[in-house]
Amino acid sequence: MADLSTTYMGVKLKNPLILGACNLVEKPKTIEELEKAGIGAIVYRSLFEEQVQLEDLQMSEDLTEYEERNAEMIRLFPEIEHAGPKEHLYNLEKLKKNVSVPVFASLNALYEPTWVEYAQELEKTGVDGLELNLYATPGYFERSAESIEEKQVEIVKAVKKAVKIPVSVKISLFYTNPLNFIKKVDEAGADAYVLFNRFFQPEIDIKKEEFHFPWELSNPRDHMVALRFAGLLYGNLDGDVCVSRGIYTPEDVIKMLLAGADAVQLVSTVYKNKPAVVAQILDELNNWMDEKEYKSIDDFRGKLSRKNMKDPFTYQRAQYIDILMNSEGVFKKYPMR
């Protein structure tokens, strides 16, 4: 049997399959099934500073709604403060104690002091590492790309300085040059990178003429962008590379490892195909390695990266031109009448 172990964020994993941040961690039976299926690690659902602030505001409004409406009293309820992230931290610590695989925390904050404060609180739960979700939703014409990137790099530096556990950075595709930004974060001391964040986009209901936010899983082909960047990043960073979004099958996982990924995060396929899909992926990965006579993942990881390809332009625009020049295949697949 092949050795499926890998290292991610400096943490030894028995295999490269990681449950990405999601609400599945709130279901003990699902976590038990994932462990039984062989999951290599778990990322606990994200701690959102925005959620904490909104809950605090809602509680304050509920408690003060009827104040000063009666001449006999000033307030109806005693002074109560929102617990902040305490419930999240309690549940994270509980999960960490109840599972045998590494557990990573996930953090979405707004301001540098809060990034640091929450990172330190998450570290106290005993997690094996911390995943920072960097994002900047376009909304202001005045903000320059440079200022956004500089701020995010400073956040990474501040968190790395404040905690002792390894830190990964999950980024979006919304950078002019993601490679350049990842290199800056690598130089700032990050231990790993997750490619890429998935945002829920607003949709319009044309009958009601209003916005709504549909809950949708990643598409099976969403992984192709991450595959490109895994192939470009391999061998050029001090940190590890983890890929996310649209990874459903054993074939998807093998492709990512060949491109140069150290680990992969699964979410949508677990929702759709249940925890048993983890065992299926591991079995087929092991069978493929045996067939190819690979003893360990390191024997083939990055084999098809840009660094190791004879044709260095595979990941460049030349590939796009080549596809256009040989586009007859599209008519075979989608014949026109």
C-alpha positions in Angstrom: 0.0 0.0 0.0 1.3 3.5 -0.9 2.2 6.1 1.6 -0.5 8.8 1.3 0.9 11.1 4.0 1.8 14.7 3.3 2.8 17.8 5.2 0.6 20.9 5.3 1.4 24.1 7.2 4.3 22.1 8.8 1.7 19.7 10.2 1.9 16.0 9.3 -1.3 14.6 7.7 -2.0 11.0 7.1 -3.4 11.9 3.7 -3.9 15.2 1.7 -7.8 15.3 2.1 -9.0 18.2 4.3 -12.6 19.1 5.1 -12.8 22.7 4.2 -14.5 25.3 6.4 -18.2 24.7 6.5 -21.2 24.0 8.7 -20.7 20.2 8.6 -18.6 20.5 11.7 -21.7 21.2 13.7 -23.0 17.7 13.0 -21.1 15.2 15.3 -22.3 12.1 13.4 -21.0 13.6 10.1 -17.6 14.3 11.7 -17.6 10.7 13.1 -18.3 9.4 9.6 -15.6 11.6 8.1 -13.0 10.3 10.6 -14.1 6.7 9.9 -13.8 7.4 6.1 -10.2 8.6 6.6 -10.3 12.4 6.4 -6.8 13.8 6.9 -7.7 17.1 8.7 -10.6 19.4 9.5 -11.0 23.1 9.1 -13.6 24.4 11.5 -16.2 26.8 10.2 -15.1 30.4 10.0 -15.3 32.9 12.8 -16.8 36.0 11.2 -16.2 39.3 13.0 -19.1 40.7 11.0 -21.4 38.1 12.5 -20.3 38.9 16.0 -20.9 42.6 15.4 -24.3 42.1 13.9 -25.4 39.8 16.7 -24.2 42.4 19.3 -26.1 45.1 17.5 -29.3 43.0 17.3 -29.2 42.1 21.0 -28.7 45.7 21.9 -31.6 46.8 19.8 -33.8 44.1 21.3 -32.9 45.0 24.9 -33.4 48.8 24.5 -36.5 48.8 22.2 -38.9 49.7 25.0 -36.7 51.8 27.2 -37.9 55.1 28.5 -41.5 54.4 27.5 -42.7 54.3 31.0 -42.3 57.1 33.5 -41.6 54.7 36.3 -38.5 53.1 34.8 -35.5 53.8 32.6 -34.8 50.3 31.3 -36.7 47.0 31.3 -33.7 44.6 31.2 -30.5 44.3 33.2 -27.2 45.3 31.5 -26.1 42.4 29.3 -23.1 42.2 27.1 -22.8 40.0 24.0 -20.5 37.0 24.5 -18.6 37.8 21.4 -16.8 34.7 19.9 -17.0 32.6 23.1 -19.6 30.2 21.8 -17.5 29.7 18.6 -14.4 29.1 20.6 -16.1 26.7 23.0 -17.4 24.6 20.1 -14.1 24.6 18.3 -12.2 23.5 21.4 -14.8 20.7 21.9 -14.3 19.5 18.4 -10.5 19.5 18.8 -10.7 17.3 21.9 -13.1 14.9 20.3 -11.3 14.1 17.0 -8.0 12.3 16.3 -7.0 14.3 13.2 -5.5 17.8 13.1 -8.0 20.7 13.3 -7.4 24.1 11.8 -9.4 27.3 12.7 -10.7 29.7 10.1 -10.9 33.5 10.6 -12.7 36.3 8.8 -12.1 39.6 10.5 -12.3 43.3 9.5 -9.7 45.3 11.4 -6.1 44.5 12.2 -6.5 44.6 16.0 -9.4 42.2 15.7 -7.5 39.9 13.4 -4.8 39.7 16.1 -7.2 39.4 19.0 -9.3 36.7 17.5 -6.2 34.8 16.2 -4.8 34.7 19.7 -8.2 33.4 21.1 -8.4 30.7 18.5 -4.9 29.6 19.3 -5.9 29.0 22.9 -8.4 26.3 21.8 -5.5 24.1 21.0 -5.9 24.0 17.2 -3.1 22.9 15.0 -3.1 25.9 12.7 -5.1 29.0 11.6 -6.5 29.9 8.2 -6.9 33.6 7.5 -9.6 34.4 4.9 -8.4 37.6 3.1 -10.9 39.4 1.0 -11.8 42.8 -0.1 -15.2 43.1 -1.8 -15.2 45.8 -4.5 -17.3 48.7 -3.3 -15.3 51.9 -3.3 -13.8 53.6 -6.4 -11.2 55.4 -4.2 -9.5 52.3 -2.9 -6.4 51.3 -4.9 -5.3 47.7 -5.5 -2.0 48.6 -3.9 -3.5 49.9 -0.7 -5.7 46.8 -0.3 -2.7 44.4 -0.8 -0.5 46.4 1.5 -3.1 46.2 4.3 -3.6 42.5 3.9 0.1 41.8 4.0 0.4 43.8 7.2 -2.4 41.7 8.7 -0.5 38.5 7.9 2.6 39.9 9.5 0.7 41.0 12.6 -1.0 37.7 13.1 2.2 35.7 12.5 3.9 37.8 15.1 1.1 37.3 17.6 0.7 33.5 17.5 2.9 30.5 17.6 0.8 28.1 15.5 1.2 27.9 11.7 -0.8 30.3 9.6 -2.3 29.7 6.2 -3.9 32.4 3.9 -7.0 31.7 1.9 -7.2 34.2 -1.0 -9.6 35.1 -3.8 -8.9 35.5 -7.5 -9.6 39.2 -7.3 -6.0 40.4 -7.7 -4.4 41.7 -10.8 -1.7 39.2 -10.3 -2.4 36.6 -7.7 1.1 35.1 -8.1 2.7 38.4 -7.1 0.4 38.8 -4.1 1.0 35.3 -2.9 4.7 35.8 -3.2 4.4 38.9 -0.9 2.4 36.9 1.6 5.0 34.2 1.4 7.7 36.7 2.2 5.6 38.0 5.1 5.9 34.5 6.7 2.7 32.7 5.9 3.0 28.9 6.1 0.5 27.9 3.4 -1.9 29.2 0.8 -5.4 28.0 0.0 -6.6 28.5 -3.6 -9.3 30.0 -3.7 -12.0 31.6 -1.6 -15.5 31.2 -2.9 -17.9 34.1 -2.4 -21.7 34.0 -2.4 -22.8 36.4 -5.1 -26.1 38.3 -5.1 -28.8 37.2 -7.5 -32.0 39.0 -8.7 -35.5 37.6 -8.5 -37.1 39.3 -11.6 -40.6 38.4 -10.4 -40.3 40.0 -7.0 -37.7 42.5 -8.3 -35.5 42.0 -5.3 -32.1 40.6 -4.4 -31.6 37.1 -2.9 -28.6 35.0 -2.1 -29.0 31.4 -3.4 -27.2 28.6 -1.6 -25.3 26.7 -4.3 -22.5 24.2 -4.2 -19.3 24.6 -6.2 -19.4 23.4 -9.8 -17.3 20.3 -10.6 -15.1 22.2 -13.1 -14.4 25.1 -10.7 -11.1 23.4 -9.8 -9.5 24.2 -13.1 -8.4 27.7 -12.1 -6.8 26.4 -8.9 -5.0 23.7 -10.9 -3.4 26.3 -13.1 -2.1 28.3 -10.1 -0.9 25.2 -8.2 1.2 24.4 -11.3 2.6 27.9 -11.4 3.3 28.1 -7.7 5.0 24.7 -7.2 8.7 25.1 -6.3 8.5 28.9 -6.0 7.3 29.3 -2.4 8.5 28.5 1.1 4.9 27.8 2.2 2.7 24.9 1.2 -0.2 25.0 -1.4 -3.7 23.7 -0.8 -6.4 23.8 -3.4 -10.1 24.3 -3.0 -13.3 24.7 -4.9 -15.0 22.2 -7.2 -12.9 19.1 -6.2 -15.3 16.2 -6.4 -13.5 13.0 -7.6 -10.4 11.0 -7.1 -9.3 12.2 -10.5 -9.6 15.8 -9.4 -7.4 15.1 -6.4 -4.7 13.3 -8.4 -4.6 16.2 -10.9 -4.0 18.7 -8.2 -1.2 16.7 -6.7 0.4 16.3 -10.1 0.2 20.0 -10.6 2.0 20.6 -7.3 -0.6 20.9 -4.5 0.4 19.6 -1.0 -3.2 19.1 0.1 -6.8 19.6 -1.1 -9.9 20.9 0.6 -13.3 19.1 0.1 -16.7 20.6 0.9 -19.2 20.4 -1.9 -18.5 16.8 -2.7 -19.1 15.9 1.0 -22.5 17.7 1.0 -23.5 16.0 -2.3 -21.9 12.5 -2.0 -21.8 12.2 1.8 -18.7 11.4 4.0 -18.2 8.0 2.3 -16.8 9.9 -0.7 -13.6 10.5 1.3 -12.9 6.7 1.5 -13.7 6.3 -2.2 -11.2 9.0 -3.1 -8.5 7.5 -0.9 -9.0 4.0 -2.2 -8.8 5.2 -5.8 -5.8 7.4 -5.1 -4.0 4.4 -3.5 -4.9 2.2 -6.5 -3.7 4.7 -9.0 -0.4 5.1 -7.1 0.1 1.3 -7.0 -0.6 1.1 -10.7 1.9 3.8 -11.4 4.4 2.3 -8.9 4.5 5.5 -6.8 5.5 4.7 -3.2 4.6 8.1 -1.8 2.9 11.4 -2.9 6.3 13.1 -3.1 7.2 10.7 -5.9 4.8 12.5 -8.3 3.7 15.7 -6.6 4.5 18.6 -9.0 5.4 16.3 -11.8 3.2 18.3 -14.1 4.0 21.7 -12.6 5.6 24.5 -14.7 8.9 23.9 -13.0 9.1 20.3 -14.1 7.4 20.5 -17.5 9.5 20.3 -20.6 7.2 22.8 -22.2 7.3 25.8 -19.8 4.4 27.5 -21.8 1.8 24.9 -20.8 0.4 27.2 -18.1 0.8 30.4 -20.2 -1.4 32.1 -22.9 0.2 29.9 -25.6 -2.1 27.1 -24.3 -5.1 29.3 -24.9 -4.0 30.0 -28.5 -3.4 26.4 -29.1 -6.9 25.5 -28.0 -8.4 28.2 -30.4 -6.3 26.9 -33.3 -7.6 23.4 -32.7 -11.2 24.1 -31.9 -12.8 21.5 -34.2 -13.4 19.3 -31.2 -16.1 21.6 -29.9 -18.2 20.9 -33.0 -17.8 17.2 -32.5 -19.1 17.6 -28.9 -21.7 20.1 -29.8 -22.7 19.6 -33.4 -24.5 22.5 -35.2 -27.4 21.7 -37.5 
